Amino acid sequence: MSRIDLFIAGGQKCGTTSLHAYLAEHPGFCAGPKELHFFDDEGVDWARHDYAAYEARFDGPGMRVDATPIYGFWPGALERIARYNPAARLIFLRRDPVERAWSQWCMEYARGDEAMPFARAIREERSRIATGETGMRHHSYVERGAYGMQAARAMALFPRRQLLFIESAELARDHAGVLARVAAFVGVGPFGAVSPLRRNARADVDYPASPDAADRAYIMERLSHDRVLFERLTGIGGARAV
């Protein structure tokens, strides 16, 4: 069985569900179940793993797509993908890091996995992440917005031509234009007329107050050097895809 060719590797709460759904409508793609969480599975013996069961999850013709947005963030995941398929192409979506962090916090809060207020959670994030896998998976609100570090890791493993960076705001504003670039990036035929998809509806929960100016300033300051790194590596400084 042939290797998986395309990965939507980031980022969580950045529009990956919509992009996966768009690709599923194109006959040139075989979009497997979203978020298989294969290459971030720390219970796997990666030195001697058999990929047959993983590849069997993709049933149908076309370029097979694994959309698991934690891959770009999770330590070791991109390295495992590179060993699995050095010719793979990877797509990364980027969103305003404050909006992204708040959206993730709301998801964890609605699931019952977060009891700490947002303002405190982002300020205590580093100590929670240091405790292990649970903190990394559930409480990495600011760190997942370090798109520059993720781009640097990807570029150290794959040629630049195999990487596509997309602004989530552009996917929402001009999905047809973004999908045309995706088709050109992977070498499939153009998309037909595709209706815009609605964003995932937030759970009907009584959320506390949204981030204030101090929260935004804190997040943007923490990520200030990373934003410079991302722009230097990708050439992207505004809302566009390259």
Summary of the structure (lengths in Angstrom):
residues: 242
radius of gyration: 17.7
end to end distance: 31.1
largest distance: 51.7
contacts: 729
relative contact order: 0.18
helix: 46%
strand: 10%
